[in-house]
Every structure is written in structure tokens, then in C-alpha cells.
């Protein structure tokens, strides 16, 4: 379960913090899992796999890699897709990315996503007033804001429900085996 402390401390890696070397798929997956661990946890349905990445390329959500290598643009798009696939269809994610990148460069769109995403998490979890810089593209920002608020609200609802569930008592493996033999 995600904690409020993790949310408070979370910071999206900005474009210039993403690897500037071209990476192979397994390296890309490692970068994504490291940066999205608090959101995907151990849930394999939320994770990213080579098959998923190949499907995103086939569906043109992500451009094809060059010589099986992925750059910052790939990683940024995969970062966004991995998060948003929990609340939107892939075609909706693609349309949102297209709308935003018609206004912003890929770098600026990704950095703007990060800034608004962090602000959305702070607003939903801690009722902090958004600290977002002014933009010359309010329509693109409205798309990002509505999507990131939806995601933040989904996370917060899960957090509230999970925090009220009784904790499962773990039975040591030896006791489980003993109980099974007794049956």
C-alpha cells in the first residue's frame, strides 16, 4: 500500500534527469520500475513488460526504437503511459499525448506533466494549493491537470480504503505446513 509519506516525498524525474544514453528494452524497464515503484508496487498488472512496449510501438503510442534502443522521448512517453493505463484506455492516452505535444515540445510537455502531476498529488492527498507556473497553453494544461487529478484521486481512494482494512495476520511458513498436515 502506498503511504502518504511516499506521496509527499515523490518527485517525477524531469526530462534532463532521464538517461541521456540510448537504452535497450530491459534497461528502459528497469528505469521505469525504479521511478514508478511507489505506484506500481509488486502488482504485475500495473508494471511494464517487453510485450507491452512492443504493443505501444505497434499502436503508435511510442515511436519505434532506433536499432532496438530507446531515448529520453521513449522513456518519457512510457512513463506517462505506465501511469495512466490504470485510468484511461490506450487510445485516450494517445489522444491526450497528441493534444499536449501539439502545443508543447516533447521535453516541455513531459516536464509540464511532471509539474502538474506532483501538484495534483499534493492537492488530493494534502489539500496543498497548486504551485504551478503560468502557461501560454491553458488548454493543454487543462488536459494534463484533469488526467493527473483523476489519477491522484484514484490513488487516494485506494489509500483510504486500504488504510481502513484490517491487517492480515501472517502465519509463519512452518505453522502453515503444520496446520496443513493436521487436516
SVG drawing of the C-alpha trace seen along z (x, -y; Angstrom):
<svg xmlns="http://www.w3.org/2000/svg" viewBox="-12 -33 37 67">
<polyline fill="none" stroke="black" stroke-width="0.4" points="0.0,0.0 1.2,-3.5 1.9,-5.8 1.2,-9.5 4.9,-9.9 5.9,-8.3 3.5,-10.6 4.8,-13.6 8.4,-12.7 7.8,-11.7 9.3,-13.7 8.9,-12.9 12.3,-12.7 12.4,-15.6 13.5,-15.3 17.1,-16.2 17.2,-13.6 16.2,-10.8 19.1,-8.8 20.6,-10.6 22.1,-7.5 20.0,-5.2 18.9,-2.2 17.9,1.4 14.4,2.5 15.4,4.3 17.3,1.1 14.2,-1.0 12.0,1.3 14.5,1.0 14.4,-2.8 10.6,-2.8 10.2,-0.4 12.7,-2.3 10.9,-5.6 7.3,-4.2 7.8,-1.7 5.5,-3.6 2.7,-3.5 3.1,0.0 4.5,1.8 4.5,5.5 1.4,5.6 2.5,7.1 -0.7,5.9 0.5,2.3 4.1,3.0 5.6,2.7 6.8,5.6 8.6,6.0 5.3,7.2 3.5,4.0 6.3,1.8 6.1,3.6 2.3,3.2 2.7,-0.6 5.0,-0.9 2.6,1.1 -0.2,-1.2 2.0,-4.2 1.7,-5.5 5.5,-5.3 7.7,-5.7 9.8,-2.7 13.2,-2.4 16.3,-3.0 18.4,0.1 16.5,1.6 17.5,-1.4 15.2,-3.8 15.9,-7.5 14.5,-10.0 11.4,-10.6 10.6,-7.0 11.2,-6.8 9.0,-9.9 6.1,-8.5 6.4,-5.1 6.5,-6.7 3.2,-8.5 1.6,-5.5 2.5,-3.2 0.8,-5.6 -2.2,-6.5 -3.1,-3.0 -4.7,-2.4 -7.4,-5.0 -7.6,-5.5 -7.7,-3.5 -4.6,-3.5 -6.4,-5.4 -7.3,-8.1 -3.8,-8.3 -2.5,-8.6 -5.0,-11.3 -4.1,-13.2 -0.3,-13.0 -1.0,-14.2 -3.1,-17.2 -0.5,-18.3 2.5,-17.8 0.8,-19.9 1.4,-22.8 4.5,-21.9 7.7,-20.2 8.1,-16.7 10.6,-17.9 8.3,-20.7 5.2,-18.5 6.8,-15.9 8.2,-18.4 4.8,-20.1 3.2,-16.7 5.6,-16.1 5.0,-19.5 1.2,-19.2 1.2,-15.5 3.2,-16.4 0.8,-19.3 -2.2,-17.1 -0.9,-14.6 -0.2,-17.3 -3.7,-18.8 -5.6,-15.5 -3.5,-13.9 -2.6,-17.0 -5.0,-19.8 -2.0,-21.9 -2.7,-24.7 -1.3,-24.0 2.2,-25.5 2.1,-25.5 3.8,-28.1 1.7,-30.1 1.5,-28.6 0.8,-30.0 -1.2,-26.8 -4.1,-26.7 -6.0,-24.1 -3.0,-21.7 -2.6,-22.2 -6.3,-21.6 -5.9,-18.2 -2.9,-17.3 -4.5,-18.6 -7.7,-16.7 -5.9,-13.5 -3.4,-13.8 -6.2,-14.8 -8.2,-11.7 -5.1,-9.5 -4.4,-11.2 -8.0,-10.7 -7.8,-7.0 -4.7,-6.6 -6.2,-8.5 -9.4,-6.4 -7.3,-3.2 -5.2,-4.7 -8.2,-5.5 -9.8,-2.1 -6.6,-0.2 -5.8,-2.1 -9.1,-1.0 -8.9,2.6 -7.9,4.9 -4.3,6.0 -3.8,9.6 -2.0,11.7 0.8,13.5 1.3,17.1 4.9,18.3 5.5,21.0 6.3,23.7 2.9,23.2 1.1,23.2 2.7,26.6 1.9,28.0 -1.8,26.9 -2.0,28.5 -0.6,31.8 -3.2,31.8 -6.0,31.6"/>
</svg>
